[in-house]
Amino acid sequence: MNKLEDERFRSIINENNDYLLQLSYLYVKDWNIAEDIVQEVFINYWVKSEQFQAQASLRTYLTRMAINRCKDYLKSWRYRTQTLTNIFTDIIRTKNQLILQDEQLIVAEAVLSLPIKFREVIILYYFNELTIQKISNTLNTSESTIKYRLKKAKERLKERLSKQQWEVFVNE
C-alpha cells in the first residue's frame, strides 16, 4: 500500500466512522458489536475496494455494507443467545435531567423495540435525516414501501408511547 492510498483510506474512515457506528448501534443495540461491525465494513471495503463501481455514493455503499452486516449479526446464533445488560453510572443528576433522560430512554426503547424493517426507516428518516428517496436507494426498496413502513412505524410508536405516563405531566 502506498502513502497516497493509505491517506485516502484514512480519510474515508474519518469521514464515515461515526455515522456508521451510530447506524450500526441503532441496529444491534451494543456499542462493542457496532464497533466490530464498522471495523469489518472498513476491512471489507479495503480488500474489495476495486469492486466499488461508484453507481452510488461511497457513503451509501458503506451504509449498505453496514446494514447487511448488522442484519447478519441479528440472525446469528451469537446474538440470539447473548444476554444484554445495562450499566448505570453513579453520577448525581438533577431531577429535570433525570426526567429528560428517562423520557429519551423511553422513546429510544420504543424505537429499538420496533421490528427491524420499521426501526430502520425511523432511524434513517428521523435520526440520519435521509429523504424517502435516499432511504429507498439505501435499502433497495420502493419509495411507496418506505412510506408505508414509515407510516406503520409511527403508528406503532404512537401506540406504545401513548401508554406511557410522562412524569412531566403527572404533577400538573
C-alpha positions as CSV (number, residue, x, y, z in Angstrom):
1,M,0.0,0.0,0.0
2,N,1.5,3.3,-0.9
3,K,1.2,6.5,1.1
4,L,-1.5,8.1,-1.1
5,E,-3.7,5.0,-0.8
6,D,-3.1,5.0,2.9
7,E,-4.1,8.6,3.3
8,R,-7.2,8.1,1.1
9,F,-8.3,5.2,3.2
10,R,-7.8,7.1,6.5
11,S,-9.8,9.9,5.0
12,I,-12.7,7.5,4.2
13,I,-12.6,6.2,7.8
14,N,-12.5,9.6,9.3
15,E,-15.5,10.8,7.2
16,N,-17.7,7.8,7.8
17,N,-16.7,6.1,11.1
18,D,-19.1,8.0,13.4
19,Y,-22.0,7.8,11.1
20,L,-21.6,4.0,10.5
21,L,-21.0,3.4,14.2
22,Q,-24.2,5.2,15.2
23,L,-26.2,3.4,12.5
24,S,-24.8,0.0,13.5
25,Y,-25.6,0.7,17.2
26,L,-29.2,1.5,16.4
27,Y,-29.5,-1.9,14.7
28,V,-27.6,-4.1,17.2
29,K,-28.0,-2.1,20.4
30,D,-24.5,-2.9,21.6
31,W,-21.5,-0.5,21.2
32,N,-18.9,-3.2,21.1
33,I,-20.7,-5.2,18.5
34,A,-21.3,-2.0,16.5
35,E,-17.6,-1.2,16.6
36,D,-16.7,-4.7,15.4
37,I,-19.2,-4.4,12.5
38,V,-17.9,-1.0,11.4
39,Q,-14.3,-2.3,11.6
40,E,-15.4,-5.3,9.4
41,V,-17.0,-2.9,6.9
42,F,-13.9,-0.9,6.5
43,I,-11.7,-4.0,6.2
44,N,-14.1,-5.5,3.6
45,Y,-14.1,-2.2,1.7
46,W,-10.3,-2.1,1.7
47,V,-10.0,-5.7,0.5
48,K,-12.7,-5.2,-2.2
49,S,-12.3,-1.5,-3.0
50,E,-11.7,-2.3,-6.7
51,Q,-15.2,-3.7,-6.8
52,F,-16.8,-0.4,-5.8
53,Q,-18.3,0.8,-9.1
54,A,-19.5,4.3,-7.9
55,Q,-23.1,3.7,-9.0
56,A,-24.0,5.2,-5.7
57,S,-22.0,7.4,-3.3
58,L,-19.3,5.8,-1.2
59,R,-21.3,6.6,2.0
60,T,-24.4,4.8,0.6
61,Y,-22.2,1.8,-0.4
62,L,-20.6,1.7,3.1
63,T,-24.1,2.1,4.7
64,R,-25.5,-0.8,2.7
65,M,-22.5,-2.9,3.8
66,A,-23.0,-1.9,7.5
67,I,-26.8,-2.6,7.3
68,N,-26.1,-6.1,5.8
69,R,-23.5,-6.9,8.5
70,C,-26.0,-5.8,11.2
71,K,-28.7,-7.9,9.8
72,D,-26.3,-10.9,9.5
73,Y,-25.4,-10.4,13.2
74,L,-29.1,-10.1,14.2
75,K,-29.7,-13.5,12.5
76,S,-26.6,-15.1,14.1
77,W,-26.6,-17.7,16.9
78,R,-24.4,-15.4,19.0
79,Y,-26.9,-12.6,19.0
80,R,-29.9,-14.9,19.9
81,T,-28.1,-16.4,22.9
82,Q,-26.5,-13.3,24.2
83,T,-27.9,-11.5,27.2
84,L,-27.7,-7.8,27.2
85,T,-27.0,-5.8,30.3
86,N,-27.1,-2.1,31.1
87,I,-24.5,-0.4,33.3
88,F,-25.6,2.7,35.1
89,T,-23.3,5.4,36.4
90,D,-23.4,6.8,40.0
91,I,-23.3,10.4,38.8
92,I,-25.8,12.6,40.7
93,R,-28.1,14.5,38.3
94,T,-30.9,17.0,39.0
95,K,-34.5,15.8,38.8
96,N,-35.1,17.6,35.5
97,Q,-32.1,15.9,33.9
98,L,-33.2,12.5,35.1
99,I,-36.8,13.1,33.8
100,L,-35.4,14.2,30.4
101,Q,-33.0,11.3,30.3
102,D,-35.8,8.9,31.3
103,E,-38.1,10.2,28.6
104,Q,-35.4,10.0,26.0
105,L,-34.7,6.4,27.1
106,I,-38.4,5.6,26.8
107,V,-38.5,6.9,23.3
108,A,-35.3,5.2,22.4
109,E,-36.5,1.9,23.8
110,A,-39.8,2.3,21.9
111,V,-37.8,2.8,18.7
112,L,-35.5,-0.1,19.4
113,S,-38.4,-2.4,20.2
114,L,-39.8,-2.0,16.7
115,P,-39.3,-4.8,14.2
116,I,-36.2,-4.2,12.1
117,K,-38.0,-3.1,8.9
118,F,-39.8,-0.4,10.8
119,R,-36.9,0.6,13.1
120,E,-34.5,1.1,10.2
121,V,-36.8,3.6,8.4
122,I,-37.4,5.6,11.6
123,I,-33.6,5.7,12.2
124,L,-32.7,6.6,8.7
125,Y,-35.5,9.2,8.4
126,Y,-35.5,10.9,11.8
127,F,-32.1,10.3,13.2
128,N,-30.0,10.3,10.0
129,E,-32.4,12.8,8.3
130,L,-32.4,11.0,5.0
131,T,-35.1,11.6,2.4
132,I,-37.5,8.9,1.5
133,Q,-35.8,8.6,-1.9
134,K,-32.4,8.2,-0.3
135,I,-33.8,5.6,2.2
136,S,-35.3,3.8,-0.8
137,N,-31.9,3.7,-2.6
138,T,-30.1,2.7,0.5
139,L,-32.4,-0.2,1.3
140,N,-33.1,-1.2,-2.3
141,T,-36.8,-0.8,-1.7
142,S,-39.5,1.2,-3.5
143,E,-40.4,4.6,-2.2
144,S,-44.0,3.5,-1.6
145,T,-42.8,0.7,0.7
146,I,-40.6,3.1,2.6
147,K,-43.6,5.5,3.0
148,Y,-45.8,2.6,4.2
149,R,-43.2,1.3,6.7
150,L,-42.7,4.9,8.0
151,K,-46.4,5.3,8.5
152,K,-46.7,1.9,10.3
153,A,-43.7,2.6,12.4
154,K,-45.1,6.0,13.5
155,E,-48.4,4.3,14.4
156,R,-46.7,1.7,16.5
157,L,-44.6,4.3,18.2
158,K,-47.6,6.4,18.9
159,E,-49.4,3.4,20.4
160,R,-46.5,2.4,22.6
161,L,-45.7,5.9,23.8
162,S,-49.3,6.9,24.4
163,K,-49.4,4.2,27.1
164,Q,-46.5,5.9,29.0
165,Q,-47.2,8.1,31.9
166,W,-45.0,11.1,31.3
167,E,-43.6,12.3,34.7
168,V,-43.5,15.9,33.5
169,F,-47.3,16.0,33.3
170,V,-48.1,14.0,36.5
171,N,-47.7,16.9,38.9
172,E,-49.6,19.4,36.8
